[in-house]
Amino acid sequence: MNIDKKAGHIDPKVALSQAEHEKGTVPGQQIGLYGNADKRDVRQVVKILNPDKNSMESRG
């Protein structure tokens, strides 16, 4: 039984830009520092980080 996981394919459009990677930040990381994050802000960040249509939008 092979339990080793295969390396996942990373879409270059989804990968962080070089500048963001060097800073160690991700989009929306400081969204809660400047105020309370509302539902719309959270959805926008989820779309940026996980552009898969079957992730958060289509779940009940």
PDBQT receptor file of N, H, CA, C and O in Angstrom, charges set to zero:
ATOM      1  N   MET A   1       0.839  -1.172   0.000  1.00  0.00    +0.000 N 
ATOM      2  CA  MET A   1       0.000   0.000   0.000  1.00  0.00    +0.000 C 
ATOM      3  C   MET A   1       0.890   1.242   0.000  1.00  0.00    +0.000 C 
ATOM      4  O   MET A   1       1.743   1.408   0.872  1.00  0.00    +0.000 OA
ATOM      5  N   ASN A   2       0.684   2.097  -0.973  1.00  0.00    +0.000 N 
ATOM      6  H   ASN A   2      -0.009   1.962  -1.682  1.00  0.00    +0.000 HD
ATOM      7  CA  ASN A   2       1.481   3.304  -1.110  1.00  0.00    +0.000 C 
ATOM      8  C   ASN A   2       0.753   4.453  -0.425  1.00  0.00    +0.000 C 
ATOM      9  O   ASN A   2      -0.321   4.863  -0.866  1.00  0.00    +0.000 OA
ATOM     10  N   ILE A   3       1.337   4.974   0.655  1.00  0.00    +0.000 N 
ATOM     11  H   ILE A   3       2.209   4.641   1.013  1.00  0.00    +0.000 HD
ATOM     12  CA  ILE A   3       0.679   6.056   1.386  1.00  0.00    +0.000 C 
ATOM     13  C   ILE A   3       1.314   7.413   1.105  1.00  0.00    +0.000 C 
ATOM     14  O   ILE A   3       0.909   8.425   1.677  1.00  0.00    +0.000 OA
ATOM     15  N   ASP A   4       2.310   7.428   0.222  1.00  0.00    +0.000 N 
ATOM     16  H   ASP A   4       2.639   6.606  -0.242  1.00  0.00    +0.000 HD
ATOM     17  CA  ASP A   4       2.946   8.697  -0.117  1.00  0.00    +0.000 C 
ATOM     18  C   ASP A   4       1.999   9.542  -0.948  1.00  0.00    +0.000 C 
ATOM     19  O   ASP A   4       1.358   9.050  -1.877  1.00  0.00    +0.000 OA
ATOM     20  N   LYS A   5       1.919  10.798  -0.609  1.00  0.00    +0.000 N 
ATOM     21  H   LYS A   5       2.440  11.198   0.146  1.00  0.00    +0.000 HD
ATOM     22  CA  LYS A   5       1.056  11.726  -1.341  1.00  0.00    +0.000 C 
ATOM     23  C   LYS A   5       1.816  12.262  -2.546  1.00  0.00    +0.000 C 
ATOM     24  O   LYS A   5       3.018  12.516  -2.481  1.00  0.00    +0.000 OA
ATOM     25  N   LYS A   6       1.090  12.428  -3.644  1.00  0.00    +0.000 N 
ATOM     26  H   LYS A   6       0.113  12.222  -3.696  1.00  0.00    +0.000 HD
ATOM     27  CA  LYS A   6       1.694  13.016  -4.828  1.00  0.00    +0.000 C 
ATOM     28  C   LYS A   6       1.763  14.526  -4.647  1.00  0.00    +0.000 C 
ATOM     29  O   LYS A   6       0.919  15.125  -3.981  1.00  0.00    +0.000 OA
ATOM     30  N   ALA A   7       2.763  15.117  -5.240  1.00  0.00    +0.000 N 
ATOM     31  H   ALA A   7       3.449  14.630  -5.781  1.00  0.00    +0.000 HD
ATOM     32  CA  ALA A   7       2.891  16.572  -5.184  1.00  0.00    +0.000 C 
ATOM     33  C   ALA A   7       1.768  17.189  -5.994  1.00  0.00    +0.000 C 
ATOM     34  O   ALA A   7       1.541  16.806  -7.142  1.00  0.00    +0.000 OA
ATOM     35  N   GLY A   8       1.065  18.141  -5.405  1.00  0.00    +0.000 N 
ATOM     36  H   GLY A   8       1.249  18.452  -4.472  1.00  0.00    +0.000 HD
ATOM     37  CA  GLY A   8      -0.057  18.777  -6.087  1.00  0.00    +0.000 C 
ATOM     38  C   GLY A   8       0.413  19.769  -7.130  1.00  0.00    +0.000 C 
ATOM     39  O   GLY A   8       1.496  20.343  -7.020  1.00  0.00    +0.000 OA
ATOM     40  N   HIS A   9      -0.405  19.960  -8.132  1.00  0.00    +0.000 N 
ATOM     41  H   HIS A   9      -1.285  19.493  -8.221  1.00  0.00    +0.000 HD
ATOM     42  CA  HIS A   9      -0.103  20.920  -9.183  1.00  0.00    +0.000 C 
ATOM     43  C   HIS A   9      -0.509  22.308  -8.706  1.00  0.00    +0.000 C 
ATOM     44  O   HIS A   9      -1.642  22.499  -8.264  1.00  0.00    +0.000 OA
ATOM     45  N   ILE A  10       0.386  23.267  -8.786  1.00  0.00    +0.000 N 
ATOM     46  H   ILE A  10       1.307  23.112  -9.145  1.00  0.00    +0.000 HD
ATOM     47  CA  ILE A  10       0.095  24.638  -8.381  1.00  0.00    +0.000 C 
ATOM     48  C   ILE A  10      -0.080  25.477  -9.630  1.00  0.00    +0.000 C 
ATOM     49  O   ILE A  10       0.822  25.574 -10.463  1.00  0.00    +0.000 OA
ATOM     50  N   ASP A  11      -1.239  26.077  -9.748  1.00  0.00    +0.000 N 
ATOM     51  H   ASP A  11      -1.971  25.998  -9.071  1.00  0.00    +0.000 HD
ATOM     52  CA  ASP A  11      -1.529  26.940 -10.889  1.00  0.00    +0.000 C 
ATOM     53  C   ASP A  11      -0.725  28.229 -10.724  1.00  0.00    +0.000 C 
ATOM     54  O   ASP A  11      -0.801  28.848  -9.662  1.00  0.00    +0.000 OA
ATOM     55  N   PRO A  12       0.038  28.657 -11.726  1.00  0.00    +0.000 N 
ATOM     56  CA  PRO A  12       0.857  29.861 -11.575  1.00  0.00    +0.000 C 
ATOM     57  C   PRO A  12       0.031  31.118 -11.325  1.00  0.00    +0.000 C 
ATOM     58  O   PRO A  12       0.530  32.064 -10.715  1.00  0.00    +0.000 OA
ATOM     59  N   LYS A  13      -1.225  31.150 -11.784  1.00  0.00    +0.000 N 
ATOM     60  H   LYS A  13      -1.630  30.382 -12.279  1.00  0.00    +0.000 HD
ATOM     61  CA  LYS A  13      -2.060  32.323 -11.531  1.00  0.00    +0.000 C 
ATOM     62  C   LYS A  13      -2.453  32.409 -10.066  1.00  0.00    +0.000 C 
ATOM     63  O   LYS A  13      -2.664  33.502  -9.541  1.00  0.00    +0.000 OA
ATOM     64  N   VAL A  14      -2.552  31.259  -9.403  1.00  0.00    +0.000 N 
ATOM     65  H   VAL A  14      -2.381  30.371  -9.831  1.00  0.00    +0.000 HD
ATOM     66  CA  VAL A  14      -2.997  31.221  -8.019  1.00  0.00    +0.000 C 
ATOM     67  C   VAL A  14      -1.829  31.442  -7.063  1.00  0.00    +0.000 C 
ATOM     68  O   VAL A  14      -2.019  31.946  -5.956  1.00  0.00    +0.000 OA
ATOM     69  N   ALA A  15      -0.639  31.072  -7.478  1.00  0.00    +0.000 N 
ATOM     70  H   ALA A  15      -0.485  30.662  -8.377  1.00  0.00    +0.000 HD
ATOM     71  CA  ALA A  15       0.523  31.199  -6.615  1.00  0.00    +0.000 C 
ATOM     72  C   ALA A  15       0.775  32.665  -6.262  1.00  0.00    +0.000 C 
ATOM     73  O   ALA A  15       0.474  33.570  -7.039  1.00  0.00    +0.000 OA
ATOM     74  N   LEU A  16       1.327  32.870  -5.088  1.00  0.00    +0.000 N 
ATOM     75  H   LEU A  16       1.573  32.134  -4.457  1.00  0.00    +0.000 HD
ATOM     76  CA  LEU A  16       1.600  34.230  -4.634  1.00  0.00    +0.000 C 
ATOM     77  C   LEU A  16       2.675  34.876  -5.496  1.00  0.00    +0.000 C 
ATOM     78  O   LEU A  16       3.569  34.202  -6.008  1.00  0.00    +0.000 OA
ATOM     79  N   SER A  17       2.575  36.170  -5.646  1.00  0.00    +0.000 N 
ATOM     80  H   SER A  17       1.849  36.717  -5.231  1.00  0.00    +0.000 HD
ATOM     81  CA  SER A  17       3.600  36.879  -6.394  1.00  0.00    +0.000 C 
ATOM     82  C   SER A  17       4.903  36.861  -5.599  1.00  0.00    +0.000 C 
ATOM     83  O   SER A  17       4.894  36.606  -4.395  1.00  0.00    +0.000 OA
ATOM     84  N   GLN A  18       5.999  37.124  -6.255  1.00  0.00    +0.000 N 
ATOM     85  H   GLN A  18       6.007  37.331  -7.234  1.00  0.00    +0.000 HD
ATOM     86  CA  GLN A  18       7.306  37.078  -5.605  1.00  0.00    +0.000 C 
ATOM     87  C   GLN A  18       7.400  38.092  -4.472  1.00  0.00    +0.000 C 
ATOM     88  O   GLN A  18       7.967  37.791  -3.421  1.00  0.00    +0.000 OA
ATOM     89  N   ALA A  19       6.853  39.291  -4.670  1.00  0.00    +0.000 N 
ATOM     90  H   ALA A  19       6.393  39.536  -5.523  1.00  0.00    +0.000 HD
ATOM     91  CA  ALA A  19       6.923  40.318  -3.635  1.00  0.00    +0.000 C 
ATOM     92  C   ALA A  19       6.128  39.902  -2.401  1.00  0.00    +0.000 C 
ATOM     93  O   ALA A  19       6.589  40.096  -1.276  1.00  0.00    +0.000 OA
ATOM     94  N   GLU A  20       4.940  39.331  -2.600  1.00  0.00    +0.000 N 
ATOM     95  H   GLU A  20       4.566  39.173  -3.514  1.00  0.00    +0.000 HD
ATOM     96  CA  GLU A  20       4.138  38.885  -1.463  1.00  0.00    +0.000 C 
ATOM     97  C   GLU A  20       4.819  37.731  -0.743  1.00  0.00    +0.000 C 
ATOM     98  O   GLU A  20       4.763  37.634   0.483  1.00  0.00    +0.000 OA
ATOM     99  N   HIS A  21       5.460  36.859  -1.511  1.00  0.00    +0.000 N 
ATOM    100  H   HIS A  21       5.505  36.937  -2.507  1.00  0.00    +0.000 HD
ATOM    101  CA  HIS A  21       6.136  35.715  -0.909  1.00  0.00    +0.000 C 
ATOM    102  C   HIS A  21       7.318  36.173  -0.056  1.00  0.00    +0.000 C 
ATOM    103  O   HIS A  21       7.552  35.623   1.020  1.00  0.00    +0.000 OA
ATOM    104  N   GLU A  22       8.059  37.168  -0.523  1.00  0.00    +0.000 N 
ATOM    105  H   GLU A  22       7.869  37.614  -1.398  1.00  0.00    +0.000 HD
ATOM    106  CA  GLU A  22       9.209  37.665   0.227  1.00  0.00    +0.000 C 
ATOM    107  C   GLU A  22       8.772  38.349   1.513  1.00  0.00    +0.000 C 
ATOM    108  O   GLU A  22       9.447  38.234   2.536  1.00  0.00    +0.000 OA
ATOM    109  N   LYS A  23       7.642  39.064   1.472  1.00  0.00    +0.000 N 
ATOM    110  H   LYS A  23       7.093  39.157   0.641  1.00  0.00    +0.000 HD
ATOM    111  CA  LYS A  23       7.149  39.734   2.672  1.00  0.00    +0.000 C 
ATOM    112  C   LYS A  23       6.552  38.743   3.663  1.00  0.00    +0.000 C 
ATOM    113  O   LYS A  23       6.466  39.037   4.856  1.00  0.00    +0.000 OA
ATOM    114  N   GLY A  24       6.144  37.589   3.189  1.00  0.00    +0.000 N 
ATOM    115  H   GLY A  24       6.214  37.350   2.220  1.00  0.00    +0.000 HD
ATOM    116  CA  GLY A  24       5.534  36.599   4.055  1.00  0.00    +0.000 C 
ATOM    117  C   GLY A  24       4.068  36.883   4.319  1.00  0.00    +0.000 C 
ATOM    118  O   GLY A  24       3.504  36.375   5.288  1.00  0.00    +0.000 OA
ATOM    119  N   THR A  25       3.443  37.687   3.470  1.00  0.00    +0.000 N 
ATOM    120  H   THR A  25       3.902  38.099   2.682  1.00  0.00    +0.000 HD
ATOM    121  CA  THR A  25       2.035  38.007   3.658  1.00  0.00    +0.000 C 
ATOM    122  C   THR A  25       1.210  37.364   2.564  1.00  0.00    +0.000 C 
ATOM    123  O   THR A  25       1.718  37.047   1.488  1.00  0.00    +0.000 OA
ATOM    124  N   VAL A  26      -0.042  37.178   2.843  1.00  0.00    +0.000 N 
ATOM    125  H   VAL A  26      -0.455  37.435   3.717  1.00  0.00    +0.000 HD
ATOM    126  CA  VAL A  26      -0.986  36.663   1.861  1.00  0.00    +0.000 C 
ATOM    127  C   VAL A  26      -2.097  37.687   1.697  1.00  0.00    +0.000 C 
ATOM    128  O   VAL A  26      -2.304  38.507   2.591  1.00  0.00    +0.000 OA
ATOM    129  N   PRO A  27      -2.817  37.665   0.584  1.00  0.00    +0.000 N 
ATOM    130  CA  PRO A  27      -3.900  38.624   0.398  1.00  0.00    +0.000 C 
ATOM    131  C   PRO A  27      -4.942  38.489   1.506  1.00  0.00    +0.000 C 
ATOM    132  O   PRO A  27      -5.379  37.383   1.823  1.00  0.00    +0.000 OA
ATOM    133  N   GLY A  28      -5.330  39.600   2.082  1.00  0.00    +0.000 N 
ATOM    134  H   GLY A  28      -4.974  40.499   1.824  1.00  0.00    +0.000 HD
ATOM    135  CA  GLY A  28      -6.349  39.604   3.118  1.00  0.00    +0.000 C 
ATOM    136  C   GLY A  28      -5.844  39.259   4.498  1.00  0.00    +0.000 C 
ATOM    137  O   GLY A  28      -6.645  39.079   5.416  1.00  0.00    +0.000 OA
ATOM    138  N   GLN A  29      -4.539  39.161   4.672  1.00  0.00    +0.000 N 
ATOM    139  H   GLN A  29      -3.889  39.308   3.927  1.00  0.00    +0.000 HD
ATOM    140  CA  GLN A  29      -3.996  38.765   5.965  1.00  0.00    +0.000 C 
ATOM    141  C   GLN A  29      -4.320  39.789   7.051  1.00  0.00    +0.000 C 
ATOM    142  O   GLN A  29      -4.562  39.413   8.198  1.00  0.00    +0.000 OA
ATOM    143  N   GLN A  30      -4.327  41.059   6.711  1.00  0.00    +0.000 N 
ATOM    144  H   GLN A  30      -4.130  41.365   5.779  1.00  0.00    +0.000 HD
ATOM    145  CA  GLN A  30      -4.544  42.090   7.716  1.00  0.00    +0.000 C 
ATOM    146  C   GLN A  30      -5.968  42.630   7.694  1.00  0.00    +0.000 C 
ATOM    147  O   GLN A  30      -6.215  43.733   8.182  1.00  0.00    +0.000 OA
ATOM    148  N   ILE A  31      -6.896  41.882   7.142  1.00  0.00    +0.000 N 
ATOM    149  H   ILE A  31      -6.696  40.986   6.745  1.00  0.00    +0.000 HD
ATOM    150  CA  ILE A  31      -8.258  42.377   6.989  1.00  0.00    +0.000 C 
ATOM    151  C   ILE A  31      -8.920  42.609   8.351  1.00  0.00    +0.000 C 
ATOM    152  O   ILE A  31      -9.744  43.514   8.483  1.00  0.00    +0.000 OA
ATOM    153  N   GLY A  32      -8.582  41.824   9.343  1.00  0.00    +0.000 N 
ATOM    154  H   GLY A  32      -7.912  41.089   9.236  1.00  0.00    +0.000 HD
ATOM    155  CA  GLY A  32      -9.185  41.975  10.660  1.00  0.00    +0.000 C 
ATOM    156  C   GLY A  32      -8.480  42.981  11.541  1.00  0.00    +0.000 C 
ATOM    157  O   GLY A  32      -9.001  43.335  12.599  1.00  0.00    +0.000 OA
ATOM    158  N   LEU A  33      -7.313  43.454  11.140  1.00  0.00    +0.000 N 
ATOM    159  H   LEU A  33      -6.891  43.167  10.281  1.00  0.00    +0.000 HD
ATOM    160  CA  LEU A  33      -6.578  44.397  11.976  1.00  0.00    +0.000 C 
ATOM    161  C   LEU A  33      -7.139  45.806  11.908  1.00  0.00    +0.000 C 
ATOM    162  O   LEU A  33      -7.073  46.549  12.887  1.00  0.00    +0.000 OA
ATOM    163  N   TYR A  34      -7.683  46.177  10.771  1.00  0.00    +0.000 N 
ATOM    164  H   TYR A  34      -7.736  45.573   9.975  1.00  0.00    +0.000 HD
ATOM    165  CA  TYR A  34      -8.142  47.547  10.587  1.00  0.00    +0.000 C 
ATOM    166  C   TYR A  34      -9.623  47.717  10.875  1.00  0.00    +0.000 C 
ATOM    167  O   TYR A  34     -10.129  48.838  10.814  1.00  0.00    +0.000 OA
ATOM    168  N   GLY A  35     -10.312  46.674  11.177  1.00  0.00    +0.000 N 
ATOM    169  H   GLY A  35      -9.901  45.764  11.226  1.00  0.00    +0.000 HD
ATOM    170  CA  GLY A  35     -11.736  46.739  11.485  1.00  0.00    +0.000 C 
ATOM    171  C   GLY A  35     -12.302  45.336  11.490  1.00  0.00    +0.000 C 
ATOM    172  O   GLY A  35     -11.595  44.365  11.219  1.00  0.00    +0.000 OA
ATOM    173  N   ASN A  36     -13.562  45.240  11.796  1.00  0.00    +0.000 N 
ATOM    174  H   ASN A  36     -14.136  46.029  12.016  1.00  0.00    +0.000 HD
ATOM    175  CA  ASN A  36     -14.205  43.930  11.799  1.00  0.00    +0.000 C 
ATOM    176  C   ASN A  36     -14.461  43.483  10.368  1.00  0.00    +0.000 C 
ATOM    177  O   ASN A  36     -15.001  44.234   9.555  1.00  0.00    +0.000 OA
ATOM    178  N   ALA A  37     -14.074  42.272  10.078  1.00  0.00    +0.000 N 
ATOM    179  H   ALA A  37     -13.635  41.662  10.738  1.00  0.00    +0.000 HD
ATOM    180  CA  ALA A  37     -14.288  41.722   8.738  1.00  0.00    +0.000 C 
ATOM    181  C   ALA A  37     -15.739  41.282   8.621  1.00  0.00    +0.000 C 
ATOM    182  O   ALA A  37     -16.240  40.539   9.465  1.00  0.00    +0.000 OA
ATOM    183  N   ASP A  38     -16.404  41.740   7.583  1.00  0.00    +0.000 N 
ATOM    184  H   ASP A  38     -15.997  42.344   6.898  1.00  0.00    +0.000 HD
ATOM    185  CA  ASP A  38     -17.779  41.303   7.375  1.00  0.00    +0.000 C 
ATOM    186  C   ASP A  38     -17.801  40.152   6.370  1.00  0.00    +0.000 C 
ATOM    187  O   ASP A  38     -16.761  39.739   5.858  1.00  0.00    +0.000 OA
ATOM    188  N   LYS A  39     -18.981  39.653   6.104  1.00  0.00    +0.000 N 
ATOM    189  H   LYS A  39     -19.826  39.988   6.520  1.00  0.00    +0.000 HD
ATOM    190  CA  LYS A  39     -19.145  38.480   5.248  1.00  0.00    +0.000 C 
ATOM    191  C   LYS A  39     -18.621  38.728   3.838  1.00  0.00    +0.000 C 
ATOM    192  O   LYS A  39     -18.038  37.831   3.229  1.00  0.00    +0.000 OA
ATOM    193  N   ARG A  40     -18.821  39.932   3.316  1.00  0.00    +0.000 N 
ATOM    194  H   ARG A  40     -19.294  40.660   3.811  1.00  0.00    +0.000 HD
ATOM    195  CA  ARG A  40     -18.372  40.260   1.962  1.00  0.00    +0.000 C 
ATOM    196  C   ARG A  40     -16.847  40.235   1.874  1.00  0.00    +0.000 C 
ATOM    197  O   ARG A  40     -16.286  39.719   0.908  1.00  0.00    +0.000 OA
ATOM    198  N   ASP A  41     -16.180  40.793   2.883  1.00  0.00    +0.000 N 
ATOM    199  H   ASP A  41     -16.636  41.212   3.668  1.00  0.00    +0.000 HD
ATOM    200  CA  ASP A  41     -14.715  40.790   2.891  1.00  0.00    +0.000 C 
ATOM    201  C   ASP A  41     -14.169  39.365   2.918  1.00  0.00    +0.000 C 
ATOM    202  O   ASP A  41     -13.214  39.042   2.212  1.00  0.00    +0.000 OA
ATOM    203  N   VAL A  42     -14.780  38.530   3.730  1.00  0.00    +0.000 N 
ATOM    204  H   VAL A  42     -15.556  38.793   4.303  1.00  0.00    +0.000 HD
ATOM    205  CA  VAL A  42     -14.321  37.147   3.834  1.00  0.00    +0.000 C 
ATOM    206  C   VAL A  42     -14.502  36.425   2.505  1.00  0.00    +0.000 C 
ATOM    207  O   VAL A  42     -13.616  35.681   2.082  1.00  0.00    +0.000 OA
ATOM    208  N   ARG A  43     -15.632  36.632   1.843  1.00  0.00    +0.000 N 
ATOM    209  H   ARG A  43     -16.352  37.236   2.186  1.00  0.00    +0.000 HD
ATOM    210  CA  ARG A  43     -15.867  35.984   0.548  1.00  0.00    +0.000 C 
ATOM    211  C   ARG A  43     -14.855  36.435  -0.495  1.00  0.00    +0.000 C 
ATOM    212  O   ARG A  43     -14.398  35.625  -1.301  1.00  0.00    +0.000 OA
ATOM    213  N   GLN A  44     -14.496  37.723  -0.492  1.00  0.00    +0.000 N 
ATOM    214  H   GLN A  44     -14.867  38.381   0.163  1.00  0.00    +0.000 HD
ATOM    215  CA  GLN A  44     -13.518  38.216  -1.458  1.00  0.00    +0.000 C 
ATOM    216  C   GLN A  44     -12.159  37.571  -1.233  1.00  0.00    +0.000 C 
ATOM    217  O   GLN A  44     -11.485  37.189  -2.191  1.00  0.00    +0.000 OA
ATOM    218  N   VAL A  45     -11.753  37.447   0.019  1.00  0.00    +0.000 N 
ATOM    219  H   VAL A  45     -12.300  37.756   0.797  1.00  0.00    +0.000 HD
ATOM    220  CA  VAL A  45     -10.459  36.838   0.315  1.00  0.00    +0.000 C 
ATOM    221  C   VAL A  45     -10.474  35.355  -0.051  1.00  0.00    +0.000 C 
ATOM    222  O   VAL A  45      -9.486  34.834  -0.566  1.00  0.00    +0.000 OA
ATOM    223  N   VAL A  46     -11.585  34.679   0.211  1.00  0.00    +0.000 N 
ATOM    224  H   VAL A  46     -12.388  35.103   0.630  1.00  0.00    +0.000 HD
ATOM    225  CA  VAL A  46     -11.679  33.267  -0.150  1.00  0.00    +0.000 C 
ATOM    226  C   VAL A  46     -11.582  33.098  -1.658  1.00  0.00    +0.000 C 
ATOM    227  O   VAL A  46     -10.955  32.149  -2.131  1.00  0.00    +0.000 OA
ATOM    228  N   LYS A  47     -12.193  34.003  -2.424  1.00  0.00    +0.000 N 
ATOM    229  H   LYS A  47     -12.702  34.773  -2.040  1.00  0.00    +0.000 HD
ATOM    230  CA  LYS A  47     -12.104  33.921  -3.886  1.00  0.00    +0.000 C 
ATOM    231  C   LYS A  47     -10.677  34.131  -4.364  1.00  0.00    +0.000 C 
ATOM    232  O   LYS A  47     -10.252  33.510  -5.338  1.00  0.00    +0.000 OA
ATOM    233  N   ILE A  48      -9.928  35.005  -3.684  1.00  0.00    +0.000 N 
ATOM    234  H   ILE A  48     -10.273  35.509  -2.892  1.00  0.00    +0.000 HD
ATOM    235  CA  ILE A  48      -8.538  35.252  -4.069  1.00  0.00    +0.000 C 
ATOM    236  C   ILE A  48      -7.678  34.030  -3.752  1.00  0.00    +0.000 C 
ATOM    237  O   ILE A  48      -6.892  33.586  -4.589  1.00  0.00    +0.000 OA
ATOM    238  N   LEU A  49      -7.828  33.495  -2.552  1.00  0.00    +0.000 N 
ATOM    239  H   LEU A  49      -8.467  33.856  -1.872  1.00  0.00    +0.000 HD
ATOM    240  CA  LEU A  49      -6.978  32.395  -2.124  1.00  0.00    +0.000 C 
ATOM    241  C   LEU A  49      -7.390  31.053  -2.710  1.00  0.00    +0.000 C 
ATOM    242  O   LEU A  49      -6.537  30.202  -2.960  1.00  0.00    +0.000 OA
ATOM    243  N   ASN A  50      -8.676  30.852  -2.932  1.00  0.00    +0.000 N 
ATOM    244  H   ASN A  50      -9.369  31.543  -2.729  1.00  0.00    +0.000 HD
ATOM    245  CA  ASN A  50      -9.175  29.577  -3.431  1.00  0.00    +0.000 C 
ATOM    246  C   ASN A  50     -10.175  29.845  -4.544  1.00  0.00    +0.000 C 
ATOM    247  O   ASN A  50     -11.376  29.902  -4.283  1.00  0.00    +0.000 OA
ATOM    248  N   PRO A  51      -9.712  30.010  -5.775  1.00  0.00    +0.000 N 
ATOM    249  CA  PRO A  51     -10.614  30.374  -6.862  1.00  0.00    +0.000 C 
ATOM    250  C   PRO A  51     -11.479  29.223  -7.369  1.00  0.00    +0.000 C 
ATOM    251  O   PRO A  51     -12.196  29.392  -8.355  1.00  0.00    +0.000 OA
ATOM    252  N   ASP A  52     -11.430  28.069  -6.727  1.00  0.00    +0.000 N 
ATOM    253  H   ASP A  52     -10.847  27.932  -5.926  1.00  0.00    +0.000 HD
ATOM    254  CA  ASP A  52     -12.246  26.930  -7.135  1.00  0.00    +0.000 C 
ATOM    255  C   ASP A  52     -13.720  27.254  -6.918  1.00  0.00    +0.000 C 
ATOM    256  O   ASP A  52     -14.115  27.645  -5.820  1.00  0.00    +0.000 OA
ATOM    257  N   LYS A  53     -14.523  27.095  -7.942  1.00  0.00    +0.000 N 
ATOM    258  H   LYS A  53     -14.203  26.777  -8.834  1.00  0.00    +0.000 HD
ATOM    259  CA  LYS A  53     -15.951  27.429  -7.861  1.00  0.00    +0.000 C 
ATOM    260  C   LYS A  53     -16.717  26.498  -6.932  1.00  0.00    +0.000 C 
ATOM    261  O   LYS A  53     -17.789  26.865  -6.453  1.00  0.00    +0.000 OA
ATOM    262  N   ASN A  54     -16.202  25.315  -6.667  1.00  0.00    +0.000 N 
ATOM    263  H   ASN A  54     -15.330  25.017  -7.057  1.00  0.00    +0.000 HD
ATOM    264  CA  ASN A  54     -16.913  24.355  -5.831  1.00  0.00    +0.000 C 
ATOM    265  C   ASN A  54     -16.524  24.463  -4.361  1.00  0.00    +0.000 C 
ATOM    266  O   ASN A  54     -16.861  23.577  -3.576  1.00  0.00    +0.000 OA
ATOM    267  N   SER A  55     -15.832  25.512  -3.973  1.00  0.00    +0.000 N 
ATOM    268  H   SER A  55     -15.557  26.232  -4.611  1.00  0.00    +0.000 HD
ATOM    269  CA  SER A  55     -15.360  25.583  -2.600  1.00  0.00    +0.000 C 
ATOM    270  C   SER A  55     -16.415  26.164  -1.667  1.00  0.00    +0.000 C 
ATOM    271  O   SER A  55     -17.198  25.412  -1.087  1.00  0.00    +0.000 OA
ATOM    272  N   MET A  56     -16.454  27.463  -1.512  1.00  0.00    +0.000 N 
ATOM    273  H   MET A  56     -15.818  28.074  -1.983  1.00  0.00    +0.000 HD
ATOM    274  CA  MET A  56     -17.316  28.060  -0.498  1.00  0.00    +0.000 C 
ATOM    275  C   MET A  56     -18.634  28.563  -1.070  1.00  0.00    +0.000 C 
ATOM    276  O   MET A  56     -19.647  28.553  -0.372  1.00  0.00    +0.000 OA
ATOM    277  N   GLU A  57     -18.642  28.996  -2.305  1.00  0.00    +0.000 N 
ATOM    278  H   GLU A  57     -17.818  29.004  -2.872  1.00  0.00    +0.000 HD
ATOM    279  CA  GLU A  57     -19.843  29.604  -2.865  1.00  0.00    +0.000 C 
ATOM    280  C   GLU A  57     -20.972  28.605  -3.040  1.00  0.00    +0.000 C 
ATOM    281  O   GLU A  57     -22.128  28.930  -2.772  1.00  0.00    +0.000 OA
ATOM    282  N   SER A  58     -20.659  27.400  -3.484  1.00  0.00    +0.000 N 
ATOM    283  H   SER A  58     -19.719  27.137  -3.703  1.00  0.00    +0.000 HD
ATOM    284  CA  SER A  58     -21.723  26.473  -3.838  1.00  0.00    +0.000 C 
ATOM    285  C   SER A  58     -22.180  25.616  -2.664  1.00  0.00    +0.000 C 
ATOM    286  O   SER A  58     -23.117  24.829  -2.798  1.00  0.00    +0.000 OA
ATOM    287  N   ARG A  59     -21.532  25.763  -1.524  1.00  0.00    +0.000 N 
ATOM    288  H   ARG A  59     -20.771  26.402  -1.415  1.00  0.00    +0.000 HD
ATOM    289  CA  ARG A  59     -21.992  25.020  -0.346  1.00  0.00    +0.000 C 
ATOM    290  C   ARG A  59     -23.140  25.784   0.291  1.00  0.00    +0.000 C 
ATOM    291  O   ARG A  59     -23.076  27.007   0.412  1.00  0.00    +0.000 OA
ATOM    292  N   GLY A  60     -24.172  25.093   0.694  1.00  0.00    +0.000 N 
ATOM    293  H   GLY A  60     -24.224  24.100   0.596  1.00  0.00    +0.000 HD
ATOM    294  CA  GLY A  60     -25.374  25.645   1.283  1.00  0.00    +0.000 C 
ATOM    295  C   GLY A  60     -25.247  26.787   2.110  1.00  0.00    +0.000 C 
ATOM    296  O   GLY A  60     -26.244  27.287   2.630  1.00  0.00    +0.000 OA
TER     297      GLY A  60
